[in-house]
Amino acid sequence: MFEQRLAQTADLVEARLADILSGRSPALAGAPERLLAAMRHGALGGGKRLRPFLLIESAALFGADERDVLDLACALEAIHCYSLVHDDLPAMDDDDMRRGRPTVHRAYDEATAILAGDALLTLAFALVGQPSAIPAEARIALCVLLAQDAGAAGMAGGQALDLAAETRTLHEGEIARMQAMKTGALIAFACEAGAIAGAAKAADRARLRRFGETIGLAFQLADDLLDETADAAQLGKAAGKDRERGKKTLPSLHGIAWTRDRLAGLVGQAEMELAPFGERAETLLDAARFIAARDR
């Protein structure tokens, strides 16, 4: 049932992103077709759309309709996809495959990939700021929060720390900080943004933020575990790259058994955060369990 709901949301987000990236969106009017095509290559045709799902379900927890937050969810996915396009570049992770097909810089060229990522990033803020069912004051708060979580103090800063790990060995605390920024920040944004869009009280907004931070840690931990145990066919991208580059991860430091125990503990922590919401939070709790147990 959960995976069916996740797939339905992915289809909804895919369709809306395809419509936006067709060029009909006011924010993209007059954009060069080759650039639009590269943006579509980077953003469409794959992925679980987990971050939009978390945003939509977090908003639903407070009574917001998915149609009213769909463009906000697409904005978050545009940020995530821009980060993947840039992460795959030769100057970063140097990957040739993403979601089972050539990365944007391989399908087009490096300059076009950089511009496609830039354009997806800026599109996100147009989608958040445009008139919508979300009140103007809330949209401003969402723009500020997204800039923080996607920027130097969040995802981009985490990527900088990840690159630094190629030239020196990070200690455990630095690894945890890097993961919380690189991966956890956007997942935490998804959950907190849903609460903001649903006009949640400050205490509930903080609770959703903590839930997002917890499952963000679980997501990266599960990702690192997969990098240790899965193959490229299973992942749809190269496997074992952290190990090849000499990067330390928590699974490589502590082992598989410790990692699985830690994932179980994070799921328990997520359940505690959402306990006050009772059965209304069951879908979000299913998401936490799915993240911890994923195999691709």
Order of alpha helices (4+ residues) and beta strands (2+ residues): alpha-alpha-alpha-alpha-beta-beta-alpha-alpha-alpha-alpha-alpha-alpha-alpha-alpha-alpha-alpha-alpha-alpha
